[in-house]
């Protein structure tokens, strides 16, 4: 379900974030604002929402 290449890129970006920034909203999916931490949980669990998060972050240019 989740693209493994995009998932690896997400983890690389996530790992480089300062700890305080991980509590900031990064993306909105289904009218729900998600922080980096919440996004990571969705990506970790290979959910449909996790896939949507990765797609949106790619479109926003946050993921290379």
N, C-alpha and C positions, 0 to 999 in steps of 0.2 A: 504494500500500500504506500509506504513512504519511500521516496527516492533515496537510496543509500548515499549517493554522491552529494545531494543537497543536505542530507542529514549530517554528513561529515563536515561540510562547510559550515553548517549551523553551529556545530560543537566547537569548531575552530574559532569562530567569531565570539561565541559565548564565553569560551575560556579566556579570551583576551579582554573581556569587559571588566572594568573596575567593579568591585563587589557592590558598591552603592548604586551603580547604574542598573543592576539586575532587577531592582524593584521599580524601574521606570516602565511605562507602557511603551510597547514597541509596535504593536499591530492591533487592528480591530477586525474580528471575525464574527460574523452574524450579530452585529451591533454590540459585541462584547469586547471591551478593551482588555488586552492581555499584556502582562508584564513579561520580561524576559524569562523569569522563573516559571511562570505559568506556561509559557510557550515551550520551555524545555520539558516540562512534565508531559505535555501533549506529544511532543516529538519522541520522547523516551518511550512512550507507550504505543507508538505507531498508530495513533488514532486518525480518524478522518480529519478532524480539526487540525491535527499535527501536519497533515499533508497540505491543508489549506494555508496554514501558517507559513510553511516553507515556500509555497508558491507565491504568496504575497510578499514575503521578504525578498525573494528573487526579483519580482517585478519592481519593488521599491529600490533595488540596487544595494540592499543591505548585505545580501549574500552574493559573493562573486560568481 
